[in-house]
Amino acid sequence: MSIVYLNGEFLPMEEARISPMDRGFLFGDGIYEVIPSYAGRTVGLAPHLQRLQEGLSAIGMAMPPLDWSGLIEALIERNGRGNLGVYIHVSRGTDARRFHAYPDPAVVPATVYAFTFEIAAEPVADPRRAKAYRVALSEDKRWRRCHIKSTALLGNVMHFQEGYGAGLDETILHNSDGLITEASACNVFVVNAGKIATPPLDSQLLPGITRQLLLDILRRDGRLPVEERAITLAQLEGADEVWLTSSSKEIAPVIEIAGKPVGNGHIGPYWRQAQTLFSQHKYDY
């Protein structure tokens, strides 16, 4: 039985109740995080909580004054300490009426909900065991504040469905200027001639925590050159390697985009080096 956290209580998921007047339900008015953990060890806990705080601030909410680390640890413990993703959802709370303006937080407190779900075992830097991703390619049609990890994910869901409905694993997105933004649920990296690049942060893409950790790990190690820069469609399509990064996937190698092979159509050597380094250092954060 899955145990969840809701507004100060740990209880079975089947007993959790949130009002249909909650603004998270009516408006998607909230922020969320997903934190991976393996055998009780979280990856990037501090930066995930920092992003949660920044996201709430961006929509005019204060971080609820909770022992977040303790809450997450308790939730993992109560759900068996396996390979678990911890989902945290903070909405603006339950108002008495459906009204667009923000309610007074002293009158309408935030709703805090958290649960765990099983994730795959820790990725290893072995091409024989890694999942190779085949993805679609589409123009990004989402809103202009993609740097906010909002619970209003319909645009991302629709883009993901483009790929999934075609039997693919993801959808990489580009803007109207032909520049890569991100994927529907991941950040994007390309490798060409031994140089690694990822699009710079702006309002068109989410500041992914795995992206952040990978950039820091690669820069600290110093053996693989990495930069944040604009990536064109032509540069994506001509890349030797393409990776997707997210908390649940870590570094996922892409071998096909829109029916065309990436590089030689196989998982590349730079992915193996990057995943090895990430596995060695991901618990440092």
N, C-alpha and C positions, 0 to 999 in steps of 0.2 A: 504494500500500500504506500503510495507516494504521500509524503508529508510536505505541506506548503506553509508559508508564512503569510498572514494577512492581518494588517493593522494591529500588531502586537501579540498575535497568537500563532502558535504552531498547531496545525490541525490537518486531518486527512483531506486530500484534495476534494473528495466527494462532498465534504461538508463546507467548503469555502463558498461564500456568497458575496457578490458585489452587486450593488443596486443598478438597475437599468438606467437610472438617472446619473450615474457616474459620468463625468466629462470624458474620461478615457473611452467609454463606450459610445457616447453620443458624438464626440468631436475628434477622437484620437488625440486628445489634449493631455499628453504625457510624454515621458522620456523612459527609455529602457536601456538595459545593459545585459550582455551575456558573457559570463566569466567561465572559462574552462577550468576543470580541476581533474587531477589524476591521483587516485589513492589518497585523497584528502589534500593534495597540494595544489593550490591555485596558481594560475599563470597570469601575471600582470595585474594583480589585485589593486595595487595603489593607482596605476594609471587608469584602470577601469572606473574606479570610484571617483577619480579626478574628472574624468569625462562625464560621468553622471552628474556631478555637481555643476560643471560648465554647461551641460545641456539644460539642466533645470534653470540655471541663471539666464540662459538665452531666451527662455519662454516666460521669464518673470516669476519663477518659483524659487523658494529657498530649499536647500537640502534638508530633509527631515532629520531632526537631531537624534539619530539612532547610533548604536554601536554596530556599524555596518560590518566590520570584520567579524565580530562575534556572531551576528545574525547569519552571515554566510557560512561560517564554520559550523554553527549549530545545524543549519539546514543540510549541509553535506554529511555531517555525522548521522543525522536522523534518517538519511536516505542511503546509508550503507557505504559511503566513502569509496565508491567505485570510480569509473570514468564518467564524470558528471559535468554537464553544463548548468550553470546557475543563472536563471533568468530573473532579473529584477525589473519591476514595472512601477513607476511612480506617476500617478495621474493627479489632476488638480482637484479631485474629490467629487463628492456627491452633492449637487445643489438641489434646491426644491423646485427649480424651474429650468427649462431649456432656454438659455439666454447666452448670446455669444460673448459678452463681456466677462472678464475674469471676476469671479466672486471674491469677497473678502476672505483671505486665508484664516483669519481669526474665527470666522463663522463656518467656513467650509474647509476643513483640514484635508490634506492630501491623502490619497489612498496609496498604501504601500503593499505590494503583492510580490512574492518571490516563490519560485519553485525550481526543482531540478529535473533534468532529463538526461537520459543516457547518451553519451557520445562515443565515437569510435576510440579504440586504443590509441595511445600516443603515436603519431606518425614517426616513421624511421626513414633514414636516408638510403633507402634501398629501392631502386627502380623496379625490381621484381615484385615488390610488395606494395608499392605506391599506386594509388588510383590515378590514372591518366584522364584528364578532363577534356571533353569535347564541348565546345560552346558556340552559342549564336552571337551575332553582332547586330546592334540596333542603335538608332538615334535615341539619345536620352530625352525622354519626354516628361520627366518628373518636375517637381517644384524647384525653386531657386534657393532653397535653404537646406541642401542635402548634408551640410556639415552638422546639422542638429539631428541627433539620434531619436527622432520622434517615433511614437507608437503608430502614427498615421502612415502606414507602409503600403498603401494600395498601389502607388506608382511602382515601387520596387517589386511588389507581388506580380503586377501585370507584366513587367519586363522579365522576371524570372519565368513566368508561365510561357513566354515566347519560346525560350529554350527548352523548358521541360516538356511542353506540348509537342515539340519536335523530336523528343527522345534524347535531348542533350542535357548537359549538367548545369549550365549557367548561361548568362547573356552579358557580354561585354558591351559597354555603352560609350558612345561618342557624342559630342555636342554638334551644333549646326555648323561650326567652323571646322569640323573634321578632327577635333582633338579628343583623345581618350579621357573620359572622366573616371569611371570605375566600372565594376560589374554590379548586378542587381543586389548582391549581398556580400561583395568582396572588393578589396582593392586590387589593383593591377600593377604588375611589374613586367618589364621586358628586358631581355639581354641581347646585346648585339656586339660582336667583336670583343667579348669579354667584359663589356661595360653594362652595369645594371642601372636601370632608371625606373622611376615611378612618377606619376603626375604630381605636381605640387599641390599643397592644400589650399583650397578656396571653398566658396559656398557650393561648388558643384559636386563635391565628394565628401564622404565621411572620413574624419581623422581616425582610421582604424588603429586599434591598439596593437594588433599583430604587425601591421605596417610600421608603426612607431618602434616597436621592439626590434624588428628585423633591421630597420635602418640603423638603429643605435648599435646593434650587435655587429653588423657588417663594418660600420665605421670604426668601432673600437678594435676589431680584429685587423682591419687594414689591408687584407690580401685581395679582396674583391672590390674594385672601385664601384661606387654607387652614388647616384645623384637624383635630385628631385628636379624634373624639368617637364616641359610640355612634350607630349608624345602624339604624333600624327597617326592617322589611320594607316598611311603607307609604312611608317616605322613599326607599327604593331604587326602588320601583315608580313613585313620583311624580317621580323625578329628571328634570332636563332633559338631563343627560348621565351616563353611567356608563363608567368606564374600568377595565381590568385592567392591572396592572403585573407584569412579571417580567423577568428578565435577558435572555431570548430575544425577548420581545415589546416591551420598553420600555413604551410607553403604548398599550394597545390599546383602541380605541373600541368600545363595545357598543351595538348598535342595536336589539336585541330580547332580552327576558327572558321565558322560559316562554310564548312565542308572542305576547307583547304588545310593541308598539314602545316604545322609550325616547325620551322627548321627541317630536319629530316624525318619528322613525324614520330620521334621517340623522345622519351624523357632525357633531358640533357645533363651534362656533367656539372654545370653551374648550379642547377637545382640541388644536386646531391651535396655540393659543398655548402650551400646556404642552409639547407635543412639540417645538416650535421651541426653547423654552428648554432643554429636556433635551438636545437635539442639540447646542446651543451649549456646554453646560457639563459633559457627562457624563465627559469626559476629565480633569476637574479633580481627580478623586478616585483 
